[in-house]
Amino acid sequence: MEKLDPSVPVLQQSYAEAFPELSVPWRADVPPRPEIVWLNEPLAAELGFDPAWLRGEEGLALLTGQIDGTTAQAYAGHQFGSPNPQLGDGRAVLLGDLVDTRGRHCDLHLKGSGRTPFARGGDGKAPLGPMLREAVIGEWLHATEVPTSRALAVLSTGEQIGPRQGVTPEPGGLLVRVAASHLRVGTFEYATWHLDEEVRRRLVEFTIRRHHPSADGPLGLLEAVTRAQAELVARWMVLGFVHGVMNTDNMALSGQGIDYGPCAVLDVHRRDAVFSSIDRGGRYAYGSQPGIALWNLSRFAETLLPLLGQTDPNFAVEQATTVLEQYEGWYQQAWSRLMGRKLGIDGAPEEVFALGQELLTLLEEQQVDHTGFFRALGEGRAAELVTGASSMQWMRRWETLRSATPAEMARVNPLYIPRNVHLEAALRSAHLGDLEPVQELLGAVSAPFTRRVGLDHLEGPGDGGEHFLTFCGT
């Protein structure tokens, strides 16, 4: 993009220049009447953009992909356990990358921009509702300290696109997403299945430089990615977040969460909770997420095996297995640390892990709201939500370990989350042209720990959330 103003960051094309084998030059479709629906002004400032500039003609050209150098990325993946050798950005383009004001490398990515050479049917467009959903989920996860991609902007396109879920056309939308990168397990799978070893070695070096500079070679990269994913999934689990589609093409090597399509958040605590309409077998249920992450990491390890031991394949397998066998311990350490914060207790990791697991069993048996219980615990109301001798025994044990004040517990246990019923109602309003409920919800989940006047209706789960279904519109 030509730099017309010295205060405007210049986008680079680092990935496309490094890997023409994994990129196709592609321009986004021209939306007929683009309009910014929501602009993430704090994030814009972090990236070095003046929000006023982004709202102007040049900024709108950037946000709609009407700039030079954009590309569609190639990748493969295992989808619901089955390999698909050809996926890629079917309705998205990589706008480019930049270094933000804090020195962090970031990608800008545009979703809903029309068909690309990787499209697998459809018009390549996206409804406005799912674009707003991804923005809401990303801001909530960011506010709760979960590594995540975020939305810089959501735009309406001024067109009606074919119905995705119902019978009537839907308003078109665009999402401008910011991520540490879009390198995925599926990127390495594509390179392994289609390209030569020299490309794969370059891909390892690029990923290490971009995300894990202390890693030493392919084995060090596997360890770094495994540790990062153990931390990420542990954070999802203590929050009650259900990603919904943990295919390998949705696992970012940076350790950020990415691609929030049919995701949801627990109301009643249930290990088998599935909200995605396409997850008919429950592969990606809430309680299965730690195991699925390890399964995906095993697929990543397979792509690295030829680089680990060309002369002794068995030794390569042993090396990779040694790393993967540590995943469970890293996950439990992260989960125990995070659960200890939520419970406001000090204790040995093993003690915290056991106490936390016992609590979740109680919540499930008594059908207690996940988020609501932790908030009530800090506010001294938890005994109102659970009953029975085992619950009272648990409460007494917790009291003996508690070290945090109510204020300290309130700072780590969110009050406002993107509840299924509330988020869906806000998206329906947006579909009908009323954006105020989405704006309200964005405001609530962006500062989720502080109770505010007028937001009482967003605190509880609402009616019908347990039978809620999400649809992959992103």
TAZIHU-V348161 format. One record per run of one state. SS is the DSSP state (A for helix, B for strand, O for the rest). FROM is the first residue (numbers start at 0). TO is the last residue. If there is no record, write none. Layout:
# TAZIHU-V348161
{{SS,FROM,TO} {SS,FROM,TO}}
This chain:
# TAZIHU-V348161
{{O,0,10} {B,11,11} {O,12,12} {A,13,17} {O,18,18} {A,19,21} {B,22,24} {O,25,33} {B,34,38} {O,39,39} {A,40,46} {O,47,49} {A,50,54} {O,55,55} {A,56,62} {O,63,69} {B,70,72} {O,73,75} {B,76,78} {O,79,80} {B,81,83} {O,84,90} {B,91,98} {O,99,103} {B,104,110} {O,111,111} {B,112,112} {O,113,123} {B,124,126} {A,127,142} {O,143,146} {B,147,147} {O,148,148} {B,149,160} {O,161,168} {B,169,178} {O,179,182} {B,183,183} {A,184,193} {O,194,195} {A,196,210} {O,211,215} {A,216,238} {O,239,239} {B,240,241} {O,242,246} {A,247,249} {O,250,250} {B,251,251} {O,252,255} {B,256,256} {O,257,262} {B,263,264} {O,265,266} {B,267,267} {O,268,274} {B,275,275} {O,276,284} {A,285,307} {O,308,311} {A,312,323} {O,324,325} {A,326,342} {O,343,343} {B,344,344} {O,345,347} {A,348,364} {O,365,367} {B,368,368} {A,369,378} {O,379,380} {A,381,383} {O,384,387} {A,388,400} {B,401,401} {O,402,404} {A,405,409} {O,410,418} {A,419,430} {O,431,434} {A,435,445} {O,446,454} {A,455,457} {O,458,463} {A,464,466} {O,467,468} {B,469,469} {O,470,473}}
